[in-house]
Amino acid sequence: MSVLNPIPFLDLKTPHIELRLQLQDAFERVLNSGWYIQGNELKLFEEEFAHYCEAKHCIGVGNGLDALHLILRAYGIGDGDEVIVPSNTYIATWLAASYAGATPIPVEPDERTYNIDPARIEAAITSRTKAIMVVHLYGQPADMDAIIVIAKKHNLKVIEDAAQAHGARYKGKRVGTLGDAAGFSFYPGKNLGAIGDGGAVTTSDAELAEKIRVLGNYGSHVKYHNEVKGYNSRLDELQAAFLRAKLKKLEAWNSQRKVVAADYFHQLNGSNLVLPFVPEWADPVWHLFVVRSQQRENLQAHLQQQGIGTMIHYPIPPHLQPAYSELGYKQGDFPIAEAIHREVLSLPMGPTMSGAQVTQVIKVTNDYLRS
Ligand SMILES: *Cc1c(COP(=O)(O)O)cnc(C)c1O
């Protein structure tokens, strides 16, 4: 049979090899500066990422979960409060609410976009609800206008979990500027990833930005003067310098993901396969290319046999995780999220996938679904 090279689900190495000189230069700059936390690289990255997102403020923090948690803390959302979250998301969205002391209240997704369904939000709002935490899942923006109308009516904050959507646009506007504040992750596998952990908050609210700066740095404006009980959540100089080098490539890398997605759209033709749905107002950045199949396990095993790596995002919804047994949910409580979790499969996707690799994934998938 064929002796094709395996195709990884995600190739993290090639983009870094392509940027080797820029990354080495970033490392040398930081090493030689003698200053490793909260220095010039962070300041410049914050300016550059805010500019990229078309946001007023950017605050670097330790990771994406911290970004979301710190936003809630800065708004004073915590004990006794409720935060609306999607039932269909990575558990970090829920954990951010829990860390703050609030209760995550799940709302089912739109079955076509996999993002929170605005039509179902109002039924979940109570007198304790303080915020809606929206996720732009798989790199596709949620339907923000409809969500903001509801939030305004009930006086709720809208927080974007933009961890999977750096650069995506909703009706022409960048994610990270659509709600009151947004949390980004720079985990290595994200569209903009550090060589380690990292995260950021974007907002146009100057007061919130300042609070988050203080909260993430031990609650202190001035060293050794602690106004509030803060945290240690900072984006270090080395990661900021690496991210500055990688940010310059983000538009090109997102474009390359779009080329891969377009090939999948045009050439995957198994009738048993549900392809992603893109509303006309969405400009997604294809963090993941997620298909749905009732034969998900078999399809994944077949692709694996042919050397093609895939992943499942995600196998178990947060409400059925042991970590959330305290909330008392059971199988069947969020059937749309549960069906999605049973059937989704993420095909290989990344900015350095070759045309030949994409063709191979399409061929093996189509052959299997036809047989
Ligand atoms: C990755 C991710 C996070 C958390 O980011 P970390 O940097 O890993 O803390 C939060 N929400 C979503 C949807 C994510 O994909």
The ligand as an ORCA input file, in Angstrom:
! r2SCAN-3c Opt
* xyz 0 1
  C      -7.611     27.158     25.363
  C      -8.910     27.675     25.840
  C      -9.027     28.366     27.055
  C      -7.956     28.444     28.092
  O      -6.730     28.889     27.676
  P      -5.408     28.481     28.515
  O      -4.388     29.415     27.974
  O      -5.128     27.043     28.213
  O      -5.689     28.720     29.944
  C     -10.252     28.916     27.379
  N     -11.314     28.769     26.584
  C     -11.254     28.099     25.405
  C     -12.476     27.985     24.569
  C     -10.047     27.508     25.017
  O      -9.997     26.835     23.865
*
